[in-house]
Amino acid sequence: MEPTRDDVARAPKVLLHDHLDGGLRPGTVLELAARAGHALPAGTEAELATWFAEAADSGSLERYLETFQHTVGVMQSAEAITRVARECVEDLAADGVVYAEVRYAPEQHVEQGLSLDEVIEAVAQGFAEGMAQARTPDGQPIVVRQLLTAMRHQARSREIAELAVAWRDRGVAGFDIAGAEAGYPPTRHLDAFEYLQRENAHFTIHAGEAFGLPSIWQALQWCGADRLGHGVRIVDDIEVDDDGTVRLGRLAAYVRDQRIPLELCPASNVQTGAAASIAEHPIGLLTRLRFRVTVNTDNRLMSRTSMTDEMWSLVEAFGYGLDDLRWFTVNAMKSAFLPFDERLAIIEQVVKPGYAALAPR
C-alpha cells in the first residue's frame, strides 16, 4: 500500500545536499534586502517566491545559478547569516528532517568585510540556536552540520579546505566544491583534495549534474570524493536493452560496487535539464539497481520544494512505499559525514522507530 502524503510528511528524513543560500524564506529575503539596500526583482513575498521559481525553471544550470545573486546579496552581515541559518534549521525540522548537512561557500559572504571565520561562526551560531529550539512534528530534535563549499571557478579551494579541517570539531562536517562543471574540472583543485585526504577529512564533489561521466570519473578517481553531489549522469554508463537486460559500464559498476553515495535532487535536476521529468528521472533505474541512492532538496527556495515534496513526488511517479522511503533515508544516514556511532544511533533510535510507527496497523 502506498503511503499517504501525511505519512511522508511525518516520516523522519535525512538530508545531505541542501544549499543554505538556496533555502531562504521569501519574506526573509525581502526584509534583509530592505535593510541592506539590495534591489530585488519583485516587491511582495508571493511575487518574489514566483520569480525565484520561474527564473530557476529554465533548463539551464548557469541560469539557475543566477538566482543566487539575490540570496547571497542579502547574506553579507553576521546578523543576516545567523538569521538565515537559524530559520533553515527551523524549516528543516518542521519538514521532519532529523539530520542535515547544509552547504554554502564562505567566500561569497565577505563583500562587506566579514572574514571567512566570521562567516562560519555566524552560521554555527544560527544552527546552534535552531537546534536548541526546533523539533520535528513528532517531537524529535534535529542535528545540522555545515559543509564548507569552494567555488570551481575561483582559486580559494585550499584555503576553504583548511577551514573545514580547522572547524571540524565545531560543527563543520566536511568540504564540497560547486559551481558550473563545464570548463572547471575538479582536478583543478587537486591540492585541496590531497590536503583533505592527508587530514582524514570528508568531502563531496558536485559532479555528474550538468556535465557527464568525465566529471564523475575525475571526482572519484583523481580527487577521491567520498560522495557525488548529484551524480545523476552516471546513468550514461548504463545500458538497458529492450528486453530489460541491464549492462553497467566500468565506472557505473565501480560506483555501485563501492557503495558511493549519490546525492540525487529530483526537482532541481528537472529544473536544470538533467532529467526531463520526475517520472523519467534516473533515480528510478538507479534505485532498482540498488545504487547508494539518497534523496535531497538542493535549493528549496528555487525549486519550491521540501524533503516531503521530493519524497512524495517519488511515491507518485514510481509507486514507492514506506520501505523504499526508509531505504533512501537509511542510505543517507549511512553516508553522512558523522562518526559511525552517531550515525548508527540516529538510524536505530530515530529513523527505524519513526518508520515503524507509520506502518499499517
N, C-alpha and C positions, 0 to 999 in steps of 0.2 A: 504494500500500500504506500502510495506516495505521501510524503509529509504535507501538511498544510503550511501556508506562509507563516502562520503563528508559530508552528513548530520550528521553522527555520529561524524566525526571529529570536526564539528562546534558546536555541542551541548555542553552546559555548563555541567560540570561534578563535582562531589563531591567525594573525596577520603578519606576514613577513615583508611585504612590498607595499609601502604606503609613503607618499611624499608629504612632509609637513607643509610645504608651501603649495601643495596641491589639494589641501583639505580644509581651507579656511571657510568659516561661515560667511555667506554673502553680507550679512549685516555687520560682521566684524570688519570686513574689507571696507565697507562704507565708512564706518566710524574711524578706523585708523587712517584712511585716506584723507578724511576731513581734517584730522589733527595734523597730518604730515604735509598737507597741501599737495597731495598727489591727485592728478586728474584721472578720472575714471571714464569708461565708455558708456556708463549708464548711471542713472541717478536714484533708482529705488532698489530695494533688496530683490524684488521679483525680477525686475529688468536686468539687474546685474547677474543674477543666477542664470537667466536665459542666455545672456551674452556669453558667459563663460562656456556653457554647454554648446552653444552653436559655433563659437569660434574654435572649440576643440574638435567638433564633429566635422572634420574636413577631409579625412582620409590621408592626411599628411602629418608625419611626426614633427617635422620642422614647424608647421603652422600650429600644431598642438602646443609646442613648447613656447610659442609667442605669448600665450596667455599668462605665463608666469611673470612677465614684466610688472603686472599689477599686484600679484600677491607678494612677490619678493619686494616690490617697491614700497609696500606698507610695513614690511618687517625689517626695519633698519634701526630700531631702538631696542634696548633691552626690555623695556616695559611691553612693547608690542610683541616681541618674540615670546616672552614669557606668557602673555595672554593667549597667543595662538597655540602654544604648546599645551597649556592647561586645558583649553577648550577642545583640543584634539583628543586628549585622554578622556574627557567627559563624553564626547561624541562616540568614541570607540566603545567605551563601557556601556553606554546606552544601547549600542548595537549588539551587545552580547560578546564583545571581544574580551578574552581573559588574558591574552598575551599578544603584544605587538612590538615590532621593530619598525621605527619610523625614521626615515632618512631625509636628509637635507644637506645642502652644500654651504658650510660656514662661510666660504669665501664670497658668497653672494649677499652677505648681510653686513658688510663692513663699509658701506658707502658713506655713512655718517660718523665714522670714526671709531666704531667698536673694534676691538681686537678679536681675533679668532677665538681665543679662550673666553672672552666675554660673551660671544655668541653662544658657545657651547654651554657656558654657565647659565645663561638666560633660558635656554631650552631645558636644561637639567632642573632649574627651579620650577618651570611650568609643569614639567612631567611630575615632579615630586608633589606639587600642590594638587594636581589632578588625581594622582594615585592615592593621596591621603583622603580624598573625599568621594571619588567616583566609585560606583558599584554597578554591576550588570543588573538587568531586570530581576534576576534570580538572587541578587544579593552578593554575588562573587566579587572579590577585589580584582583589579586589573594590574598587570605588570607591563610596563612600557620601557623599552630601551632605545637608545639612539644608534643610528648608523650614520657615520660621517661620510659624506659624498664629495669626491673631487670631480671636476668637470673635464671631459675628454679633450676639449679644445684649449684648455689652459695648461699652465706648467707648474701647478702647485700640488700635484698629487703626492709627492714625497712628504711635503710639509703636512698635508692633511692626514697622511698615513701615520706620521709621527704623533700627531694629536690624538688619533684614535687609540694608539698604544698608551699615550700618557693619561688618557681619560678612561681606560677600560675598567678600572675599579671604581669608577664614579658615574656609572650609568651608560657608558658607550659600549655597545656590544660588538661593533666591527666597522668595516670600511666598505665603501661602494664607489664605483665610478659610473658616471652618467653623461648624458648629452647625445647629440647626433652621432650615430655609429659610422655612417659613410664618411670616409676620409680621415677618421680619427680612430684607428685601431687601438685596442687595449695594449698592444705591445709597445706603444709609445711611452707607457708608464711602467715598464718592467722594473725600474729602480724601486718604485713604491711597493710593488707586489713582492719582490725579492726581500725587501726590508720586512714586510709584514710576515712573510714565511719564517724569516730568522727569529722574529719576535713571538712566534707561535700565536699569531693573531688571525682572527676570522675575517674573510672578505667575500663579497659577492660582486659580480660584474654585470652591468646591463649588456646583454648580448643576445643576438638572435631575435630582435624585435623588428626593427625596420631593415636590418641587414641580415644576411643569411648564414650559411654554415661556416664560412671562414671566420666570422666574428666569434661564433661559439667555439670553434677549434682553437683559436688563439687564446680565448678566455680560459679555457681548460688546460690545454697542453703547453702553452707558453707561460701563462700567468698564474696558473694553479688555483683558479677560483673554487671556493667551497660550494657555491650555488650559482645558478644562472638567473639573472634578473630578466624575466620574461622567458627567453629560450624557446619561444614558440616555433621558430623556424627550424628546429630540429626535425620537424615533420618532413622537411625537404629531403631528409636522408632515409625516409621510409617509403617503401613501395607497397601498394595494395593492389593485387590483381582483381580482375572481375569476379573471380570465384571466392574472394575473401582471403586468399593466401597473402600473408604479410612477410616482407623481407626487410630487415634492418641493415642499413649500411654500417660501416665500421664505427663511425662517430656516434650514431644513434645507439648502436649496441653498447658502446663504451659508457654512454650516459646512463642507459638503463642498468647495465651490469654494476656500475659503480654507485648506483642509487644517488646520482647527483640531483639535488632538488631543482625543480623548475618553478620559478615564481611567476605563475601564469596570472594574467589580469584580463579576463574575458571582455568586459565592457570597454576598457581602454584599447585593447587590441582591435576591436571592431572600429572604434573611432579613428585609429591611426592607419587602418587599412591592412593590418597584419592578419585579419580574418574578415570574411565577408559578412558574417552574422554569428550570433551565439550558436545557432544550430549547426553552422559549418565550422565552428572553431575547432582546431586540432585537439583541444582538451578532451573531446570525446574519444578519439583514437588513442591518444596518449594514456588516458585513464584505462581504456580497455586493455592496452598492452602493459599496464602496470608500471609505467614510469613513476618516478617520485614526484607526483603532481601536487602542487599546492594552489590554493585559490586566493586571490588578492584583489585589492581595490585600485592600486596605483595612485590615482588622483581623484578623490571623492568629489571635489567641487566641479572639476571639469567634466567628469563623467556622470555627474548627478547620481552617484552610486554609494553603496554601503556594502559591508560583508553580507548582510541579509539579502540585499538586491542581487549581488553576484551569485550567491548560492541558490536563491530562488530561480534565477534565470536558467541555471543548470538543471534544476528539477523540471522546469517547464520544457526545456529543449531536449533533455536526454532521459527524462523519467527517473532520475536518481532518487533513491530512498535515503532514510536516515543512516543506514550503514555506509552508504557512499559518502555522505557528508561527514560522517565521523572519520572515515578513512582519509579524506582530504585534511581534516583538522589534525589528526594524529601525525600524518605526514609532515605537516607544517611544524608541529611541536617537536618532532624528532629532528627537524632540520634547523631549529632555532640556534642562534649563537649564544646559548646559555649553557652553563655547566650541566653535565648529564643528570646528576641527581635532581637538579631543579626542573629539568625538562620532564623527567620521569614522574616527579611529584605532581606536576600540573596535569599530565596525561592520566595518571591513576586516581588522583583526588578531585579533579575538576572536569576534565573532558569526558572520560568514560562515564562517571556518575551522571553528568549532565545529559548525555545522550540516552542513558538508560532510563532516566526519568521521563523521556519523551516517547519511549517505546509504547506501542499499543498495549492496553491493559486487558 
